[in-house]
Amino acid sequence: MFAARRAACEDSRSAVKAVNSLDGTVEFRGESVSPRCILAHMIDEYARHNGHADLLREALDGATVE
């Protein structure tokens, strides 16, 4: 599981590094996308998984953040 996450992050980083501007496009997983789109997706996924981790932690210890 962690290896797949690391590989996906490295793929995304490589795609973003391949262009000089966020306004350009890059081939990523068979599609032509903007690096801006890749970065926005990475931020979205990171935030979603942090939320999941917080729900699991709260279920274990019962503490909530106010």
HTML snippet that shows the backbone in 3Dmol.js (N, CA, C, O; Angstrom):
<script src="https://3Dmol.org/build/3Dmol-min.js"></script>
<div id="view" style="width:600px;height:400px;position:relative"></div>
<script>
const pdb = `
ATOM      1  N   MET A   1       0.810  -1.186   0.000  1.00  0.00           N
ATOM      2  CA  MET A   1       0.000   0.000   0.000  1.00  0.00           C
ATOM      3  C   MET A   1       0.863   1.264   0.000  1.00  0.00           C
ATOM      4  O   MET A   1       0.610   2.187  -0.774  1.00  0.00           O
ATOM      5  N   PHE A   2       1.875   1.307   0.860  1.00  0.00           N
ATOM      6  CA  PHE A   2       2.732   2.484   0.909  1.00  0.00           C
ATOM      7  C   PHE A   2       3.564   2.613  -0.360  1.00  0.00           C
ATOM      8  O   PHE A   2       3.830   3.726  -0.814  1.00  0.00           O
ATOM      9  N   ALA A   3       3.974   1.499  -0.932  1.00  0.00           N
ATOM     10  CA  ALA A   3       4.758   1.532  -2.172  1.00  0.00           C
ATOM     11  C   ALA A   3       3.928   2.108  -3.314  1.00  0.00           C
ATOM     12  O   ALA A   3       4.443   2.873  -4.130  1.00  0.00           O
ATOM     13  N   ALA A   4       2.660   1.749  -3.376  1.00  0.00           N
ATOM     14  CA  ALA A   4       1.783   2.278  -4.427  1.00  0.00           C
ATOM     15  C   ALA A   4       1.604   3.781  -4.262  1.00  0.00           C
ATOM     16  O   ALA A   4       1.590   4.514  -5.252  1.00  0.00           O
ATOM     17  N   ARG A   5       1.466   4.249  -3.022  1.00  0.00           N
ATOM     18  CA  ARG A   5       1.325   5.686  -2.769  1.00  0.00           C
ATOM     19  C   ARG A   5       2.586   6.434  -3.170  1.00  0.00           C
ATOM     20  O   ARG A   5       2.523   7.475  -3.824  1.00  0.00           O
ATOM     21  N   ARG A   6       3.742   5.886  -2.766  1.00  0.00           N
ATOM     22  CA  ARG A   6       5.005   6.524  -3.124  1.00  0.00           C
ATOM     23  C   ARG A   6       5.180   6.583  -4.637  1.00  0.00           C
ATOM     24  O   ARG A   6       5.642   7.593  -5.168  1.00  0.00           O
ATOM     25  N   ALA A   7       4.817   5.511  -5.334  1.00  0.00           N
ATOM     26  CA  ALA A   7       4.944   5.474  -6.794  1.00  0.00           C
ATOM     27  C   ALA A   7       4.020   6.495  -7.444  1.00  0.00           C
ATOM     28  O   ALA A   7       4.418   7.171  -8.393  1.00  0.00           O
ATOM     29  N   ALA A   8       2.791   6.614  -6.946  1.00  0.00           N
ATOM     30  CA  ALA A   8       1.849   7.582  -7.504  1.00  0.00           C
ATOM     31  C   ALA A   8       2.336   9.012  -7.278  1.00  0.00           C
ATOM     32  O   ALA A   8       2.224   9.856  -8.167  1.00  0.00           O
ATOM     33  N   CYS A   9       2.874   9.280  -6.094  1.00  0.00           N
ATOM     34  CA  CYS A   9       3.411  10.614  -5.808  1.00  0.00           C
ATOM     35  C   CYS A   9       4.597  10.932  -6.715  1.00  0.00           C
ATOM     36  O   CYS A   9       4.715  12.050  -7.217  1.00  0.00           O
ATOM     37  N   GLU A  10       5.459   9.968  -6.922  1.00  0.00           N
ATOM     38  CA  GLU A  10       6.628  10.177  -7.783  1.00  0.00           C
ATOM     39  C   GLU A  10       6.199  10.397  -9.229  1.00  0.00           C
ATOM     40  O   GLU A  10       6.780  11.238  -9.915  1.00  0.00           O
ATOM     41  N   ASP A  11       5.201   9.666  -9.707  1.00  0.00           N
ATOM     42  CA  ASP A  11       4.674   9.881 -11.059  1.00  0.00           C
ATOM     43  C   ASP A  11       4.163  11.305 -11.209  1.00  0.00           C
ATOM     44  O   ASP A  11       4.442  11.971 -12.206  1.00  0.00           O
ATOM     45  N   SER A  12       3.417  11.767 -10.220  1.00  0.00           N
ATOM     46  CA  SER A  12       2.859  13.122 -10.267  1.00  0.00           C
ATOM     47  C   SER A  12       3.966  14.167 -10.230  1.00  0.00           C
ATOM     48  O   SER A  12       3.936  15.131 -10.994  1.00  0.00           O
ATOM     49  N   ARG A  13       4.933  13.983  -9.355  1.00  0.00           N
ATOM     50  CA  ARG A  13       6.043  14.936  -9.263  1.00  0.00           C
ATOM     51  C   ARG A  13       6.824  14.993 -10.562  1.00  0.00           C
ATOM     52  O   ARG A  13       7.198  16.076 -11.013  1.00  0.00           O
ATOM     53  N   SER A  14       7.076  13.846 -11.169  1.00  0.00           N
ATOM     54  CA  SER A  14       7.805  13.798 -12.437  1.00  0.00           C
ATOM     55  C   SER A  14       7.044  14.517 -13.541  1.00  0.00           C
ATOM     56  O   SER A  14       7.645  15.227 -14.347  1.00  0.00           O
ATOM     57  N   ALA A  15       5.733  14.340 -13.584  1.00  0.00           N
ATOM     58  CA  ALA A  15       4.918  14.999 -14.607  1.00  0.00           C
ATOM     59  C   ALA A  15       4.969  16.511 -14.439  1.00  0.00           C
ATOM     60  O   ALA A  15       5.068  17.237 -15.428  1.00  0.00           O
ATOM     61  N   VAL A  16       4.902  16.993 -13.211  1.00  0.00           N
ATOM     62  CA  VAL A  16       4.927  18.442 -12.960  1.00  0.00           C
ATOM     63  C   VAL A  16       6.308  19.014 -13.285  1.00  0.00           C
ATOM     64  O   VAL A  16       6.409  20.112 -13.831  1.00  0.00           O
ATOM     65  N   LYS A  17       7.364  18.280 -12.953  1.00  0.00           N
ATOM     66  CA  LYS A  17       8.722  18.757 -13.233  1.00  0.00           C
ATOM     67  C   LYS A  17       9.033  18.789 -14.728  1.00  0.00           C
ATOM     68  O   LYS A  17       9.976  19.462 -15.143  1.00  0.00           O
ATOM     69  N   ALA A  18       8.259  18.077 -15.539  1.00  0.00           N
ATOM     70  CA  ALA A  18       8.523  17.975 -16.973  1.00  0.00           C
ATOM     71  C   ALA A  18       8.143  19.233 -17.750  1.00  0.00           C
ATOM     72  O   ALA A  18       8.474  19.343 -18.930  1.00  0.00           O
ATOM     73  N   VAL A  19       7.461  20.176 -17.121  1.00  0.00           N
ATOM     74  CA  VAL A  19       7.033  21.398 -17.824  1.00  0.00           C
ATOM     75  C   VAL A  19       7.589  22.629 -17.126  1.00  0.00           C
ATOM     76  O   VAL A  19       7.936  22.591 -15.945  1.00  0.00           O
ATOM     77  N   ASN A  20       7.666  23.726 -17.883  1.00  0.00           N
ATOM     78  CA  ASN A  20       8.195  24.975 -17.338  1.00  0.00           C
ATOM     79  C   ASN A  20       7.115  25.868 -16.751  1.00  0.00           C
ATOM     80  O   ASN A  20       7.420  26.825 -16.039  1.00  0.00           O
ATOM     81  N   SER A  21       5.856  25.566 -17.043  1.00  0.00           N
ATOM     82  CA  SER A  21       4.754  26.424 -16.612  1.00  0.00           C
ATOM     83  C   SER A  21       3.557  25.563 -16.215  1.00  0.00           C
ATOM     84  O   SER A  21       3.338  24.493 -16.782  1.00  0.00           O
ATOM     85  N   LEU A  22       2.802  26.028 -15.257  1.00  0.00           N
ATOM     86  CA  LEU A  22       1.585  25.316 -14.871  1.00  0.00           C
ATOM     87  C   LEU A  22       0.503  25.444 -15.933  1.00  0.00           C
ATOM     88  O   LEU A  22      -0.504  24.737 -15.880  1.00  0.00           O
ATOM     89  N   ASP A  23       0.700  26.341 -16.902  1.00  0.00           N
ATOM     90  CA  ASP A  23      -0.281  26.545 -17.961  1.00  0.00           C
ATOM     91  C   ASP A  23      -0.077  25.589 -19.129  1.00  0.00           C
ATOM     92  O   ASP A  23      -0.923  25.520 -20.020  1.00  0.00           O
ATOM     93  N   GLY A  24       1.022  24.855 -19.141  1.00  0.00           N
ATOM     94  CA  GLY A  24       1.288  23.911 -20.221  1.00  0.00           C
ATOM     95  C   GLY A  24       0.497  22.630 -20.049  1.00  0.00           C
ATOM     96  O   GLY A  24      -0.395  22.545 -19.204  1.00  0.00           O
ATOM     97  N   THR A  25       0.826  21.649 -20.845  1.00  0.00           N
ATOM     98  CA  THR A  25       0.211  20.329 -20.703  1.00  0.00           C
ATOM     99  C   THR A  25       1.308  19.277 -20.696  1.00  0.00           C
ATOM    100  O   THR A  25       2.420  19.502 -21.173  1.00  0.00           O
ATOM    101  N   VAL A  26       0.968  18.139 -20.149  1.00  0.00           N
ATOM    102  CA  VAL A  26       1.907  17.032 -20.053  1.00  0.00           C
ATOM    103  C   VAL A  26       1.123  15.739 -20.250  1.00  0.00           C
ATOM    104  O   VAL A  26      -0.048  15.653 -19.880  1.00  0.00           O
ATOM    105  N   GLU A  27       1.771  14.741 -20.832  1.00  0.00           N
ATOM    106  CA  GLU A  27       1.136  13.427 -20.951  1.00  0.00           C
ATOM    107  C   GLU A  27       1.242  12.738 -19.599  1.00  0.00           C
ATOM    108  O   GLU A  27       2.337  12.558 -19.066  1.00  0.00           O
ATOM    109  N   PHE A  28       0.103  12.358 -19.053  1.00  0.00           N
ATOM    110  CA  PHE A  28       0.071  11.727 -17.735  1.00  0.00           C
ATOM    111  C   PHE A  28      -0.946  10.610 -17.767  1.00  0.00           C
ATOM    112  O   PHE A  28      -2.145  10.851 -17.911  1.00  0.00           O
ATOM    113  N   ARG A  29      -0.469   9.393 -17.634  1.00  0.00           N
ATOM    114  CA  ARG A  29      -1.332   8.210 -17.647  1.00  0.00           C
ATOM    115  C   ARG A  29      -2.221   8.155 -18.884  1.00  0.00           C
ATOM    116  O   ARG A  29      -3.408   7.840 -18.810  1.00  0.00           O
ATOM    117  N   GLY A  30      -1.609   8.471 -20.020  1.00  0.00           N
ATOM    118  CA  GLY A  30      -2.311   8.361 -21.294  1.00  0.00           C
ATOM    119  C   GLY A  30      -3.197   9.534 -21.660  1.00  0.00           C
ATOM    120  O   GLY A  30      -3.900   9.481 -22.668  1.00  0.00           O
ATOM    121  N   GLU A  31      -3.179  10.589 -20.866  1.00  0.00           N
ATOM    122  CA  GLU A  31      -4.000  11.764 -21.145  1.00  0.00           C
ATOM    123  C   GLU A  31      -3.131  13.017 -21.151  1.00  0.00           C
ATOM    124  O   GLU A  31      -2.080  13.057 -20.512  1.00  0.00           O
ATOM    125  N   SER A  32      -3.573  14.027 -21.871  1.00  0.00           N
ATOM    126  CA  SER A  32      -2.901  15.314 -21.873  1.00  0.00           C
ATOM    127  C   SER A  32      -3.591  16.203 -20.838  1.00  0.00           C
ATOM    128  O   SER A  32      -4.749  16.583 -21.010  1.00  0.00           O
ATOM    129  N   VAL A  33      -2.872  16.531 -19.763  1.00  0.00           N
ATOM    130  CA  VAL A  33      -3.452  17.329 -18.674  1.00  0.00           C
ATOM    131  C   VAL A  33      -2.506  18.456 -18.295  1.00  0.00           C
ATOM    132  O   VAL A  33      -1.318  18.429 -18.618  1.00  0.00           O
ATOM    133  N   SER A  34      -3.051  19.442 -17.606  1.00  0.00           N
ATOM    134  CA  SER A  34      -2.211  20.544 -17.141  1.00  0.00           C
ATOM    135  C   SER A  34      -1.593  20.176 -15.797  1.00  0.00           C
ATOM    136  O   SER A  34      -2.221  19.496 -14.986  1.00  0.00           O
ATOM    137  N   PRO A  35      -0.373  20.623 -15.564  1.00  0.00           N
ATOM    138  CA  PRO A  35       0.246  20.390 -14.251  1.00  0.00           C
ATOM    139  C   PRO A  35      -0.589  20.994 -13.125  1.00  0.00           C
ATOM    140  O   PRO A  35      -0.600  20.470 -12.011  1.00  0.00           O
ATOM    141  N   ARG A  36      -1.281  22.085 -13.407  1.00  0.00           N
ATOM    142  CA  ARG A  36      -2.148  22.712 -12.409  1.00  0.00           C
ATOM    143  C   ARG A  36      -3.220  21.721 -11.950  1.00  0.00           C
ATOM    144  O   ARG A  36      -3.535  21.645 -10.762  1.00  0.00           O
ATOM    145  N   CYS A  37      -3.772  20.968 -12.894  1.00  0.00           N
ATOM    146  CA  CYS A  37      -4.791  19.964 -12.588  1.00  0.00           C
ATOM    147  C   CYS A  37      -4.198  18.839 -11.731  1.00  0.00           C
ATOM    148  O   CYS A  37      -4.834  18.370 -10.788  1.00  0.00           O
ATOM    149  N   ILE A  38      -2.995  18.418 -12.061  1.00  0.00           N
ATOM    150  CA  ILE A  38      -2.328  17.357 -11.289  1.00  0.00           C
ATOM    151  C   ILE A  38      -2.114  17.806  -9.849  1.00  0.00           C
ATOM    152  O   ILE A  38      -2.406  17.063  -8.913  1.00  0.00           O
ATOM    153  N   LEU A  39      -1.601  19.030  -9.672  1.00  0.00           N
ATOM    154  CA  LEU A  39      -1.342  19.537  -8.324  1.00  0.00           C
ATOM    155  C   LEU A  39      -2.633  19.698  -7.526  1.00  0.00           C
ATOM    156  O   LEU A  39      -2.675  19.364  -6.342  1.00  0.00           O
ATOM    157  N   ALA A  40      -3.684  20.207  -8.163  1.00  0.00           N
ATOM    158  CA  ALA A  40      -4.966  20.357  -7.468  1.00  0.00           C
ATOM    159  C   ALA A  40      -5.500  18.997  -7.020  1.00  0.00           C
ATOM    160  O   ALA A  40      -6.039  18.863  -5.921  1.00  0.00           O
ATOM    161  N   HIS A  41      -5.345  17.992  -7.881  1.00  0.00           N
ATOM    162  CA  HIS A  41      -5.800  16.642  -7.528  1.00  0.00           C
ATOM    163  C   HIS A  41      -4.988  16.078  -6.359  1.00  0.00           C
ATOM    164  O   HIS A  41      -5.548  15.443  -5.465  1.00  0.00           O
ATOM    165  N   MET A  42      -3.671  16.309  -6.361  1.00  0.00           N
ATOM    166  CA  MET A  42      -2.829  15.821  -5.271  1.00  0.00           C
ATOM    167  C   MET A  42      -3.234  16.462  -3.938  1.00  0.00           C
ATOM    168  O   MET A  42      -3.289  15.782  -2.913  1.00  0.00           O
ATOM    169  N   ILE A  43      -3.516  17.765  -3.954  1.00  0.00           N
ATOM    170  CA  ILE A  43      -3.940  18.458  -2.732  1.00  0.00           C
ATOM    171  C   ILE A  43      -5.272  17.902  -2.245  1.00  0.00           C
ATOM    172  O   ILE A  43      -5.460  17.676  -1.050  1.00  0.00           O
ATOM    173  N   ASP A  44      -6.194  17.684  -3.180  1.00  0.00           N
ATOM    174  CA  ASP A  44      -7.509  17.141  -2.840  1.00  0.00           C
ATOM    175  C   ASP A  44      -7.385  15.754  -2.209  1.00  0.00           C
ATOM    176  O   ASP A  44      -8.008  15.478  -1.184  1.00  0.00           O
ATOM    177  N   GLU A  45      -6.590  14.895  -2.813  1.00  0.00           N
ATOM    178  CA  GLU A  45      -6.422  13.537  -2.287  1.00  0.00           C
ATOM    179  C   GLU A  45      -5.756  13.557  -0.913  1.00  0.00           C
ATOM    180  O   GLU A  45      -6.164  12.822  -0.014  1.00  0.00           O
ATOM    181  N   TYR A  46      -4.745  14.388  -0.750  1.00  0.00           N
ATOM    182  CA  TYR A  46      -4.045  14.484   0.526  1.00  0.00           C
ATOM    183  C   TYR A  46      -5.012  14.925   1.628  1.00  0.00           C
ATOM    184  O   TYR A  46      -5.024  14.353   2.718  1.00  0.00           O
ATOM    185  N   ALA A  47      -5.818  15.945   1.337  1.00  0.00           N
ATOM    186  CA  ALA A  47      -6.780  16.440   2.324  1.00  0.00           C
ATOM    187  C   ALA A  47      -7.817  15.377   2.660  1.00  0.00           C
ATOM    188  O   ALA A  47      -8.186  15.218   3.823  1.00  0.00           O
ATOM    189  N   ARG A  48      -8.288  14.650   1.658  1.00  0.00           N
ATOM    190  CA  ARG A  48      -9.292  13.608   1.893  1.00  0.00           C
ATOM    191  C   ARG A  48      -8.732  12.523   2.814  1.00  0.00           C
ATOM    192  O   ARG A  48      -9.409  12.083   3.743  1.00  0.00           O
ATOM    193  N   HIS A  49      -7.508  12.099   2.556  1.00  0.00           N
ATOM    194  CA  HIS A  49      -6.931  11.033   3.374  1.00  0.00           C
ATOM    195  C   HIS A  49      -6.592  11.509   4.779  1.00  0.00           C
ATOM    196  O   HIS A  49      -6.648  10.723   5.725  1.00  0.00           O
ATOM    197  N   ASN A  50      -6.240  12.783   4.930  1.00  0.00           N
ATOM    198  CA  ASN A  50      -6.042  13.319   6.284  1.00  0.00           C
ATOM    199  C   ASN A  50      -7.352  13.286   7.051  1.00  0.00           C
ATOM    200  O   ASN A  50      -7.364  12.989   8.245  1.00  0.00           O
ATOM    201  N   GLY A  51      -8.446  13.586   6.381  1.00  0.00           N
ATOM    202  CA  GLY A  51      -9.759  13.515   7.022  1.00  0.00           C
ATOM    203  C   GLY A  51     -10.103  12.102   7.446  1.00  0.00           C
ATOM    204  O   GLY A  51     -10.656  11.891   8.525  1.00  0.00           O
ATOM    205  N   HIS A  52      -9.780  11.128   6.597  1.00  0.00           N
ATOM    206  CA  HIS A  52     -10.032   9.727   6.943  1.00  0.00           C
ATOM    207  C   HIS A  52      -9.214   9.328   8.163  1.00  0.00           C
ATOM    208  O   HIS A  52      -9.720   8.666   9.069  1.00  0.00           O
ATOM    209  N   ALA A  53      -7.956   9.732   8.183  1.00  0.00           N
ATOM    210  CA  ALA A  53      -7.096   9.389   9.314  1.00  0.00           C
ATOM    211  C   ALA A  53      -7.627  10.016  10.602  1.00  0.00           C
ATOM    212  O   ALA A  53      -7.569   9.399  11.666  1.00  0.00           O
ATOM    213  N   ASP A  54      -8.136  11.227  10.505  1.00  0.00           N
ATOM    214  CA  ASP A  54      -8.683  11.897  11.688  1.00  0.00           C
ATOM    215  C   ASP A  54      -9.920  11.163  12.194  1.00  0.00           C
ATOM    216  O   ASP A  54     -10.097  11.032  13.406  1.00  0.00           O
ATOM    217  N   LEU A  55     -10.776  10.684  11.302  1.00  0.00           N
ATOM    218  CA  LEU A  55     -11.955   9.918  11.716  1.00  0.00           C
ATOM    219  C   LEU A  55     -11.554   8.621  12.417  1.00  0.00           C
ATOM    220  O   LEU A  55     -12.161   8.239  13.418  1.00  0.00           O
ATOM    221  N   LEU A  56     -10.536   7.950  11.893  1.00  0.00           N
ATOM    222  CA  LEU A  56     -10.064   6.715  12.533  1.00  0.00           C
ATOM    223  C   LEU A  56      -9.477   7.002  13.910  1.00  0.00           C
ATOM    224  O   LEU A  56      -9.741   6.276  14.869  1.00  0.00           O
ATOM    225  N   ARG A  57      -8.686   8.058  14.002  1.00  0.00           N
ATOM    226  CA  ARG A  57      -8.095   8.414  15.300  1.00  0.00           C
ATOM    227  C   ARG A  57      -9.187   8.739  16.302  1.00  0.00           C
ATOM    228  O   ARG A  57      -9.129   8.300  17.450  1.00  0.00           O
ATOM    229  N   GLU A  58     -10.186   9.507  15.877  1.00  0.00           N
ATOM    230  CA  GLU A  58     -11.281   9.869  16.773  1.00  0.00           C
ATOM    231  C   GLU A  58     -12.055   8.630  17.224  1.00  0.00           C
ATOM    232  O   GLU A  58     -12.479   8.552  18.377  1.00  0.00           O
ATOM    233  N   ALA A  59     -12.240   7.665  16.326  1.00  0.00           N
ATOM    234  CA  ALA A  59     -12.933   6.428  16.695  1.00  0.00           C
ATOM    235  C   ALA A  59     -12.148   5.634  17.724  1.00  0.00           C
ATOM    236  O   ALA A  59     -12.734   4.927  18.543  1.00  0.00           O
ATOM    237  N   LEU A  60     -10.811   5.749  17.686  1.00  0.00           N
ATOM    238  CA  LEU A  60      -9.977   4.996  18.631  1.00  0.00           C
ATOM    239  C   LEU A  60      -9.881   5.666  20.000  1.00  0.00           C
ATOM    240  O   LEU A  60     -10.009   5.008  21.032  1.00  0.00           O
ATOM    241  N   ASP A  61      -9.655   6.981  20.000  1.00  0.00           N
ATOM    242  CA  ASP A  61      -9.440   7.629  21.300  1.00  0.00           C
ATOM    243  C   ASP A  61     -10.594   8.506  21.763  1.00  0.00           C
ATOM    244  O   ASP A  61     -10.585   8.971  22.903  1.00  0.00           O
ATOM    245  N   GLY A  62     -11.582   8.742  20.914  1.00  0.00           N
ATOM    246  CA  GLY A  62     -12.756   9.498  21.308  1.00  0.00           C
ATOM    247  C   GLY A  62     -12.548  11.002  21.409  1.00  0.00           C
ATOM    248  O   GLY A  62     -13.508  11.737  21.641  1.00  0.00           O
ATOM    249  N   ALA A  63     -11.323  11.477  21.241  1.00  0.00           N
ATOM    250  CA  ALA A  63     -11.051  12.911  21.356  1.00  0.00           C
ATOM    251  C   ALA A  63     -11.447  13.638  20.081  1.00  0.00           C
ATOM    252  O   ALA A  63     -11.238  13.136  18.977  1.00  0.00           O
ATOM    253  N   THR A  64     -12.018  14.815  20.242  1.00  0.00           N
ATOM    254  CA  THR A  64     -12.360  15.643  19.102  1.00  0.00           C
ATOM    255  C   THR A  64     -11.647  16.976  19.226  1.00  0.00           C
ATOM    256  O   THR A  64     -11.311  17.415  20.326  1.00  0.00           O
ATOM    257  N   VAL A  65     -11.422  17.610  18.097  1.00  0.00           N
ATOM    258  CA  VAL A  65     -10.757  18.917  18.073  1.00  0.00           C
ATOM    259  C   VAL A  65     -11.834  19.975  17.928  1.00  0.00           C
ATOM    260  O   VAL A  65     -12.653  19.915  17.011  1.00  0.00           O
ATOM    261  N   GLU A  66     -11.834  20.927  18.819  1.00  0.00           N
ATOM    262  CA  GLU A  66     -12.867  21.988  18.781  1.00  0.00           C
ATOM    263  C   GLU A  66     -12.296  23.221  18.173  1.00  0.00           C
ATOM    264  O   GLU A  66     -12.994  24.227  18.048  1.00  0.00           O
TER     265      GLU A  66
END
`;
const viewer = $3Dmol.createViewer("view");
viewer.addModel(pdb, "pdb");
viewer.setStyle({}, {cartoon: {color: "spectrum"}});
viewer.zoomTo();
viewer.render();
</script>
